[in-house]
Amino acid sequence: MINPVSELRAFVTAALFSPVPRDHAQTDAAFRRRRVVAAATLVVGGVLLFVSLRVPPGDPAFYAWTLALAAVWTVGAFASGPLHLGHSWTRTGDIARPVVQSAALAALLVALFLVGAVVVAGIPVLRGPVDGLLDHARFGSLPVVAIVTAVNGIGEELYFRGALFAAIGRRHAVAVSTVLYMLVTLASGVPLLVLAAGVLGVVTALQRRVTGGVLGPILVHVAWSMSMLFLLPPVLDTLR
């Protein structure tokens, strides 16, 4: 008989704590160059995020600013040096691209956030800023917002769990990349979004360390952001 607790423990260990062997060593010169490019990208990206999230809901300029932000993350990531897709462990002990594993991890993360939405719905001081952020979907074009959100999620992962993660070094990459991700998210002015960035940042950074690439973090991030975009508003409205 399958023990659900044991299965969950084995999955979490494989997905977040048991690195897949690989060799992605950089020369000292390449490492220094990656750090310079990553630092410049972080500054520009932080400014664009601050501007984009202060555009009134329904204003088409929001899409332009957000796509510009995604372009900065993406260009900066690829300009910093090589990026890898990565691999994950399978149930049989082999390695494969982290598609199924990332989908399952995203499902667990979405469930956690939807449970948290129950708490947020009952606290006006927390719910207000979240509603303001979701108004971009309510008063704008939902399909366009979805595309922009997905593109920006991919760009963030290419940069934060790709270029920046590699630029930090091996010892503290998970902690430092997550803290920087949260600090940049402070530009949103939404405390719960900063907290969400911390949770998402830890999960995707751990998966980056395990898989050695950006594919897993990208899939988790996009699945999470799409779920929040389409599932969070009705959940909050139901609990209103």
Order of alpha helices (4+ residues) and beta strands (2+ residues): alpha-alpha-alpha-beta-beta-alpha-alpha-alpha-alpha-alpha-alpha-alpha
